[in-house]
Amino acid sequence: MTPLQRILIVDDGDRDADAALSAELAELGYASVTASLDAADEVLAVIPTPSAIVVQIPRGASAASRARFQNLADRLSERRGDAGPPVIVVDAASLSASGAFARILESQVGTGAFAGPAR
């Protein structure tokens, strides 16, 4: 059996059911680990390299909060370079459209990601 691809989700730590990406990732055939913005570096240090890192800017985030999330994404992109997993920044407010996250993930990780686990 092929292991599931893993995605790291970085959010603000407030995980309302309507804003959680983990359920959507599971439906797409991914395993996920969710970490708060403040714990992202520590989590990345102890988990296997993920297939992608999703930085989720919360709904109604202030400009200062948005900047913190974007700074993390920029830093992770620079550190990982071209060979590392993609760092995908998503705004929680823009994910309300059905299938929006799947389309974003597919464009960054590839269509092969949606094959799901081998049976």
N, C-alpha and C positions, 0 to 999 in steps of 0.2 A: 504494500500500500504506500502511495506517495504521501508524504506529510503535507499538511495544509500550508500555504504561503501565509506568512505572518505580517501583519500591519501594526505599526505603532501609531496610536492616536494620542495626540497631545491636546488637552483641552484645559478649561479653567477649574476643573475639579467638581463642578456643579453638573451632575449627570441626570438631567431630567429625561424621562423615558422618550419624550418626543424629540430630543436632541441627541440621543445616543446613537453613535454610528456602529457600535459593536453588533447589534442585531442585524443591521443591513449587511455588514461584512460577512456575518455567518451565513446569511441567505445567498451571498455571492460565492461562498466556498472558501472564505478566509478565516484564519484564527486571528484574534486581535488582542493587544495589550493596550490598556488605556492608562495614561499617566497625566498628572497635572503639569502645568507649565513649569512649576518650581521643581518638580521631580524628574523632568525629562532626561537630563544628562545622567542622573544616577541610574535610571531604568535602562537607558541605552548601554550603560557600562556593564550590565549584568545579563541582558538577554541576547540571544543569537541575533545576528544582523537581520533586520526585517526586510521584507520585499519592498516596502515603502513606508514613509513616515508622513502621517497626515496631521497637519497643524490646523486645528479647528478653532477659528475665532468665534467666540460666543455671540449670540444675538445681543444687540444693544451695547456692544463693547464701546467703551470710551476711546478717544484717540490715543491716549496713553497706553491703554490695554492692548489695542490693536498694534501699536508700535512694539510692545514687548513680544507679542506672538510673531510678528514679522521679523524682529531681530533674531529670535530663536531660529526661525526658518532659514534666514540668510546665513547664520552661523553654521547650522547643520549642513546646508548645501555646500558651503565653502569647505568645511572639514571633510565631507564625504567625497567631494569631487565628482567627476564624470563616471567613475567606476562604482560609486556607491548607490544606494537606493534613492529613488526620487523623493524629494521633499515636496509635498503637495499642500498648499495653503487653501483652505476652504472657509467661507463665511457661513456660519450656521444658518443665517437668514436666507441664504441663496440655495440651501439644500432642501427647501420645502417642496420643490417640484418633484413629482414622481420620477424616479430613475435618474435624477440629476447627479447624485453621488456616483452611481454606477458608471455613468458616461465620463465623469471626471477621472475616475480610477482607471477605466479602460484606456483612456487616452494617455495616461502616464505609465501604467504598468503593462498594458497590452491585453489583447483579447484572449490570449492563452490563459490568463489568470482566471477566467470564468468557467473553465472546464470543471472546476470543483475537485474534490478528492477522488483518487482512483478507488474503485470498488473491487 
